[in-house]
Amino acid sequence: MDPFFHLVEQKLADAVRAGQFDQLRGFGQPLLLDDLSGVPDELRASYLLLRSAGFVPPELAERKEWLRLEDLLAACTDDGERAHLRREAQQAQLRYRLLLEQRGASQGLLDYHDPLVQRLAAKAAGAAAGGDGATERTRGAP
């Protein structure tokens, strides 16, 4: 083995014995590890490196853009601007769905996604308004 490795291990062991790590945040508590079971073994290190640097997968970035446009659309009162935002949101949703298809998402998931989101949003709106959460069934939802 590399002699540098042994030197580092020795320094760490000395620091542990001296109690230099006892005051660190989270000392004595279990580590909260990310669930990386969906990431192939050979890609995990690069995934963690990119994520810690602030990079996100393209489909996640496109989904964020789509949802941002949907939020703007919901808050917009100008009819001309609403039409423009609606077109942009539809284009962003299409780009998101295409990226998911390229990643291998099943068509069933893509077809069921919109009715499920609408149904959950309606339930959340009903609960926020003090309703019982019962809403009409949306297209395609059981």
Buried (B, 14 or more C-beta within 10 A) or exposed (E): EEEEEEEEEEEEEEEEEEEEEEEEEEEEEEEEEEEEEEBEEEEEEEBEEEEEEEEEEEBEBBBEBBBEBBEBBEEBEEEEEBEEBBEBBEEBBEBBBEBBEEEEBEEEEBEBBBBEEBBEBBBEEBEEEEEEEEBEEBEEBE
